[in-house]
């Protein structure tokens, strides 16, 4: 009997030792303190958008010809009216010089003709005065008056020829200008397709070809991005926006909505979306280029200095798990959230700001009642 009692005690001790060594270790969880801050209600694009320039022009000469002057290079900043390209145009320049000299000759002929007309007019008036006093004959007076009128008509005709000559100068100038490519606005040369001495050929009708010069105005940049049709109903022109670029992962760029498309895009096997354009505020402060991929968050509403927690800590939209460090256990708490976005949610009720909210809610074993410690 005594032996059985000793054996039972020994077995109990061994079982207790095994239970102690095999008891579950406390879970390690990632926590964050409830804090005060700003929370904005936002909607974001469903697919990456693209940075575009508000003004971008693919420029080519109106005529075909050989490039005789190319005073700019890729990356150059140019101003409106600056010459970008000039085709060989010595023949047109000669025609313009010819038109200008012809205009000078026409002006001289007009001056000569009008001086003669003035002399004839004065002679006719003198004879008319003498005729009134009976000194001059009627025949001589009539001949002088008719001669003066003819010379005056010739004067008017030569003045009209001067106007025709001036018009020929305008025609020659216009033809010459068609061989010169100028910047229509201030911008940056993005691309030049061609080299000095090469021939430029205008695009055939219906056959697009690369522009000779690609000019971009980088002083105004916007992002065109699709937003789900459900979210787009709340977006309005002028709303503030936050813009992020893959090329600058740690930076956010302020902007505003400049356009909301008045139609819904229906793309096969994709959600229906609305195209939204957000313009970057003060783009000259940043070294940005068109073509970057970008995401847009449109700010619908913003709450300042409110209780907030990371949105990923909220389970089923109404509860959170808290770490009670004094007891070393996980507790569940029902909450009511207000304004929310993908990063933070406003807490209207359920928390007072002193709690530690568990972020690692997807770890195995993380549930109310489990023992845990801060990771």
C-alpha positions as CSV (number, residue, x, y, z in Angstrom):
1,X,0.0,0.0,0.0
2,X,2.8,2.4,0.9
3,X,4.6,1.5,-2.3
4,X,1.5,2.3,-4.3
5,X,1.2,5.7,-2.6
6,X,4.8,6.6,-3.3
7,X,4.4,5.5,-6.9
8,X,1.3,7.7,-7.3
9,X,3.1,10.7,-5.9
10,X,6.0,10.1,-8.2
11,X,3.7,9.9,-11.2
12,X,1.9,13.1,-10.2
13,X,5.2,14.9,-9.9
14,X,6.4,13.7,-13.3
15,X,3.1,14.8,-14.9
16,X,3.3,18.2,-13.3
17,X,6.9,18.6,-14.5
18,X,5.9,17.6,-18.0
19,X,2.9,20.0,-17.9
20,X,5.1,22.8,-16.8
21,X,7.7,22.2,-19.5
22,X,5.0,21.8,-22.2
23,X,2.8,24.7,-21.3
24,X,2.2,27.2,-24.1
25,X,4.5,30.1,-24.5
26,X,2.8,33.6,-24.5
27,X,2.0,34.8,-28.0
28,X,4.2,37.6,-29.3
29,X,2.0,40.3,-30.9
30,X,2.6,43.6,-32.6
31,X,0.8,46.5,-30.9
32,X,0.3,50.2,-31.4
33,X,-0.9,52.8,-29.0
34,X,-4.2,54.6,-29.7
35,X,-3.3,58.2,-30.7
36,X,-4.8,61.5,-31.7
37,X,-4.4,62.9,-35.2
38,X,-6.0,63.7,-38.5
39,X,-8.1,61.2,-40.5
40,X,-9.3,61.8,-44.0
41,X,-12.0,60.0,-45.9
42,X,-10.6,59.2,-49.3
43,X,-11.2,57.3,-52.5
44,X,-8.3,56.1,-54.6
45,X,-7.8,54.9,-58.2
46,X,-8.3,51.2,-59.0
47,X,-5.3,51.0,-61.4
48,X,-2.1,53.0,-61.6
49,X,-2.5,56.4,-63.4
50,X,0.1,58.3,-65.4
51,X,1.7,61.7,-65.0
52,X,0.9,63.8,-68.0
53,X,1.8,67.4,-69.0
54,X,-1.1,69.8,-69.4
55,X,0.5,70.9,-72.7
56,X,2.5,68.6,-74.9
57,X,3.0,69.2,-78.7
58,X,4.4,66.9,-81.3
59,X,5.7,69.5,-83.8
60,X,6.8,69.0,-87.5
61,X,7.3,71.5,-90.3
62,X,4.4,72.1,-92.6
63,X,6.6,71.4,-95.6
64,X,9.1,68.7,-96.5
65,X,12.7,69.6,-96.9
66,X,16.3,69.3,-95.6
67,X,17.1,70.3,-92.1
68,X,19.5,73.2,-92.4
69,X,19.5,74.5,-88.8
70,X,18.8,72.6,-85.6
71,X,19.7,75.0,-82.7
72,X,18.2,72.9,-79.9
73,X,18.9,69.6,-78.3
74,X,17.0,67.1,-76.2
75,X,16.5,68.4,-72.6
76,X,16.8,72.1,-73.6
77,X,14.4,74.6,-72.1
78,X,12.9,76.9,-74.7
79,X,10.6,79.9,-74.7
80,X,7.5,80.6,-76.8
81,X,8.5,81.8,-80.3
82,X,12.1,80.4,-80.1
83,X,13.3,78.7,-83.4
84,X,13.5,74.9,-83.0
85,X,14.2,73.9,-86.6
86,X,14.7,75.5,-90.0
87,X,14.6,73.8,-93.4
88,X,16.7,74.8,-96.4
89,X,14.9,77.9,-97.7
90,X,17.4,80.0,-99.7
91,X,15.0,80.0,-102.7
92,X,12.1,81.4,-100.5
93,X,14.4,84.0,-98.9
94,X,15.4,85.1,-102.4
95,X,11.7,85.4,-103.4
96,X,11.1,87.5,-100.3
97,X,14.0,89.8,-101.1
98,X,12.7,90.1,-104.7
99,X,9.2,91.0,-103.4
100,X,10.7,93.6,-101.1
101,X,12.7,95.2,-103.8
102,X,9.8,95.2,-106.2
103,X,7.8,97.0,-103.5
104,X,10.5,99.6,-103.2
105,X,10.4,100.1,-107.0
106,X,6.6,100.3,-107.0
107,X,6.7,102.9,-104.3
108,X,9.2,105.0,-106.3
109,X,7.0,104.7,-109.4
110,X,3.9,105.8,-107.4
111,X,5.8,108.7,-106.0
112,X,6.9,109.8,-109.5
113,X,3.3,109.4,-110.9
114,X,1.7,111.3,-108.1
115,X,4.2,114.2,-108.3
116,X,3.3,114.5,-112.1
117,X,-0.3,114.4,-111.2
118,X,0.1,117.2,-108.7
119,X,1.9,119.4,-111.3
120,X,-0.9,118.7,-113.8
121,X,-3.5,119.5,-111.2
122,X,-1.9,122.9,-110.4
123,X,-1.6,123.7,-114.2
124,X,-5.2,122.8,-114.7
125,X,-6.3,125.1,-111.9
126,X,-4.2,128.0,-113.2
127,X,-5.8,127.7,-116.7
128,X,-9.3,127.5,-115.2
129,X,-8.5,130.7,-113.3
130,X,-7.3,132.4,-116.5
131,X,-10.3,131.1,-118.5
132,X,-12.6,132.8,-116.0
133,X,-10.8,136.1,-116.8
134,X,-11.0,135.4,-120.5
135,X,-7.3,135.0,-120.9
136,X,-7.1,131.3,-121.7
137,X,-8.9,129.5,-124.4
138,X,-11.7,127.0,-123.6
139,X,-9.9,124.2,-125.6
140,X,-6.6,124.7,-123.8
141,X,-8.3,124.7,-120.4
142,X,-10.3,121.5,-121.1
143,X,-7.2,119.8,-122.3
144,X,-5.3,120.7,-119.1
145,X,-8.2,119.6,-116.8
146,X,-8.5,116.2,-118.6
147,X,-4.7,115.7,-118.5
148,X,-4.7,116.4,-114.7
149,X,-7.6,113.9,-114.1
150,X,-5.7,111.2,-116.1
151,X,-2.5,111.8,-114.3
152,X,-4.4,111.6,-110.9
153,X,-5.9,108.3,-112.0
154,X,-2.4,107.0,-112.9
155,X,-1.3,108.1,-109.4
156,X,-4.0,106.1,-107.7
157,X,-3.2,103.1,-109.9
158,X,0.5,103.1,-108.9
159,X,-0.5,103.4,-105.2
160,X,-2.7,100.2,-105.7
161,X,0.4,98.5,-107.3
162,X,2.3,99.4,-104.1
163,X,-0.4,97.6,-102.0
164,X,-0.1,94.6,-104.4
165,X,3.7,94.6,-103.9
166,X,3.2,94.7,-100.1
167,X,0.9,91.7,-100.3
168,X,3.5,89.8,-102.3
169,X,5.9,90.4,-99.4
170,X,3.3,88.9,-97.0
171,X,2.9,85.9,-99.3
172,X,6.7,85.3,-99.5
173,X,7.0,85.8,-95.7
174,X,4.3,83.2,-95.0
175,X,5.9,80.7,-97.4
176,X,9.3,81.3,-95.6
177,X,7.7,80.8,-92.2
178,X,6.4,77.4,-93.2
179,X,10.0,76.2,-93.3
180,X,10.7,77.5,-89.8
181,X,9.5,75.6,-86.7
182,X,9.0,77.7,-83.6
183,X,8.0,76.8,-80.0
184,X,4.3,77.5,-79.4
185,X,4.8,77.8,-75.6
186,X,7.6,77.6,-73.0
187,X,8.7,74.1,-72.4
188,X,11.3,71.3,-72.5
189,X,12.5,69.5,-75.6
190,X,11.6,65.8,-74.9
191,X,12.6,64.3,-78.2
192,X,14.1,65.2,-81.6
193,X,13.5,62.8,-84.4
194,X,16.1,63.6,-87.0
195,X,19.6,65.1,-87.5
196,X,21.0,68.1,-89.2
197,X,21.1,67.6,-93.0
198,X,18.4,64.9,-93.0
199,X,15.2,65.3,-95.0
200,X,11.9,65.8,-93.3
201,X,8.8,64.4,-95.0
202,X,5.2,65.4,-93.9
203,X,3.0,62.6,-92.7
204,X,0.7,61.2,-95.5
205,X,-3.0,61.6,-94.8
206,X,-4.1,58.9,-92.3
207,X,-0.6,57.7,-91.6
208,X,0.8,59.1,-88.3
209,X,4.6,59.5,-88.1
210,X,6.8,60.5,-85.1
211,X,6.9,64.3,-84.7
212,X,10.2,66.0,-85.5
213,X,10.3,67.8,-82.1
214,X,8.3,66.7,-79.0
215,X,7.8,69.7,-76.7
216,X,6.5,69.4,-73.1
217,X,5.3,72.1,-70.8
218,X,6.3,70.7,-67.4
219,X,5.0,73.8,-65.5
220,X,1.6,72.0,-65.3
221,X,1.4,68.3,-64.6
222,X,-1.7,66.1,-63.9
223,X,-2.4,62.5,-63.3
224,X,-5.1,60.7,-65.2
225,X,-6.4,57.7,-63.2
226,X,-9.5,55.4,-63.1
227,X,-11.7,55.4,-60.0
228,X,-14.4,52.8,-59.4
229,X,-17.8,54.0,-60.5
230,X,-19.2,53.6,-57.0
231,X,-16.5,55.8,-55.4
232,X,-16.5,58.3,-58.3
233,X,-20.0,59.6,-57.4
234,X,-18.6,61.5,-54.4
235,X,-15.7,63.1,-56.3
236,X,-16.0,66.8,-57.4
237,X,-13.8,69.2,-59.3
238,X,-11.6,71.2,-56.9
239,X,-11.4,68.6,-54.2
240,X,-7.9,68.3,-52.6
241,X,-5.9,65.2,-53.5
242,X,-2.8,63.4,-52.4
243,X,-0.6,62.0,-55.2
244,X,2.1,59.3,-54.8
245,X,4.6,58.2,-57.4
246,X,6.4,54.8,-57.5
247,X,9.6,56.7,-58.3
248,X,9.3,58.7,-55.0
249,X,7.9,56.1,-52.5
250,X,8.5,58.3,-49.4
251,X,6.9,61.4,-50.7
252,X,3.4,62.7,-51.2
253,X,2.6,65.5,-53.6
254,X,-0.4,67.9,-52.9
255,X,-2.9,68.4,-55.7
256,X,-6.5,68.9,-56.6
257,X,-9.1,67.4,-58.9
258,X,-9.3,69.3,-62.1
259,X,-11.7,67.1,-64.1
260,X,-14.1,64.2,-63.6
261,X,-15.1,62.4,-66.8
262,X,-18.8,62.7,-67.6
263,X,-19.0,59.0,-68.6
264,X,-18.2,55.6,-67.3
265,X,-15.6,53.4,-68.9
266,X,-16.6,49.8,-69.5
267,X,-13.6,47.6,-70.1
268,X,-14.0,43.9,-70.6
269,X,-13.2,41.8,-67.5
270,X,-12.6,44.9,-65.4
271,X,-14.7,47.0,-63.1
272,X,-16.4,50.0,-64.6
273,X,-14.5,53.1,-63.8
274,X,-14.6,56.9,-64.2
275,X,-11.5,58.7,-65.4
276,X,-10.4,61.4,-62.9
277,X,-7.7,64.0,-63.5
278,X,-5.8,65.4,-60.5
279,X,-3.3,68.3,-61.1
280,X,-0.1,68.6,-59.0
281,X,0.1,71.8,-57.1
282,X,3.3,73.9,-57.8
283,X,5.0,71.2,-59.9
284,X,8.0,73.5,-60.5
285,X,9.1,72.7,-56.9
286,X,9.6,69.1,-57.8
287,X,11.8,67.3,-60.4
288,X,9.0,65.4,-62.0
289,X,8.6,64.2,-65.6
290,X,5.6,63.1,-67.6
291,X,5.3,59.3,-67.9
292,X,5.7,58.4,-64.2
293,X,3.2,55.9,-62.9
294,X,1.1,57.5,-60.0
295,X,-1.7,56.9,-57.6
296,X,-4.3,59.4,-56.6
297,X,-6.2,59.7,-53.3
298,X,-9.1,62.2,-53.4
299,X,-9.9,63.7,-50.0
300,X,-13.6,63.7,-49.5
301,X,-13.7,64.8,-45.8
302,X,-11.1,65.3,-43.1
303,X,-11.3,65.2,-39.3
304,X,-8.6,66.8,-37.2
305,X,-7.3,65.9,-33.7
306,X,-9.4,62.7,-33.3
307,X,-8.7,59.3,-31.8
308,X,-7.4,57.1,-34.5
309,X,-5.9,53.6,-35.0
310,X,-4.5,51.8,-38.1
311,X,-7.3,50.6,-40.3
312,X,-5.8,47.1,-40.5
313,X,-6.3,46.6,-36.7
314,X,-10.1,46.6,-37.1
315,X,-11.8,43.3,-37.5
316,X,-15.1,43.0,-39.4
317,X,-15.4,46.8,-39.2
318,X,-16.6,46.8,-35.5
319,X,-14.1,45.2,-33.1
320,X,-10.4,45.3,-32.1
321,X,-8.1,43.1,-30.0
322,X,-6.2,44.8,-27.2
323,X,-3.2,43.7,-25.2
324,X,-3.7,44.0,-21.4
325,X,0.0,44.1,-20.4
326,X,-0.7,43.8,-16.7
327,X,-2.7,40.6,-17.1
328,X,-0.7,39.4,-20.1
329,X,-3.9,38.5,-22.0
330,X,-5.7,39.5,-25.2
331,X,-9.0,41.3,-24.8
332,X,-11.7,42.1,-27.4
333,X,-13.4,45.5,-27.6
334,X,-16.3,46.6,-29.7
335,X,-15.8,50.0,-31.3
336,X,-17.6,52.5,-33.5
337,X,-15.5,54.1,-36.2
338,X,-16.1,57.3,-38.1
339,X,-14.1,58.7,-41.0
340,X,-11.8,56.1,-42.4
341,X,-9.2,55.4,-45.2
342,X,-6.8,52.6,-46.0
343,X,-4.3,53.9,-43.4
344,X,-6.3,55.1,-40.4
345,X,-9.8,55.0,-39.0
346,X,-11.4,57.5,-36.6
347,X,-12.6,56.0,-33.4
348,X,-15.9,57.5,-32.3
349,X,-16.5,55.2,-29.2
350,X,-15.1,52.1,-27.6
351,X,-11.6,53.4,-26.8
352,X,-10.3,56.2,-24.6
353,X,-6.8,56.6,-25.9
354,X,-4.9,54.5,-23.3
355,X,-5.1,51.1,-24.9
356,X,-2.6,49.1,-26.9
357,X,-4.3,47.8,-30.1
358,X,-3.0,44.6,-31.7
359,X,-1.9,44.9,-35.3
360,X,-0.9,41.3,-35.9
361,X,-4.5,40.0,-35.8
362,X,-3.9,37.4,-38.5
363,X,-1.3,35.5,-36.5
364,X,-2.3,32.0,-35.4
365,X,-3.7,31.8,-31.9
366,X,-4.3,35.6,-31.6
367,X,-7.8,35.8,-30.1
368,X,-9.5,37.0,-27.0
369,X,-8.3,35.2,-23.8
370,X,-5.0,34.1,-25.2
371,X,-1.8,35.0,-23.2
372,X,0.4,37.4,-25.1
373,X,3.4,39.8,-24.8
374,X,4.5,42.7,-26.9
375,X,6.7,41.7,-29.8
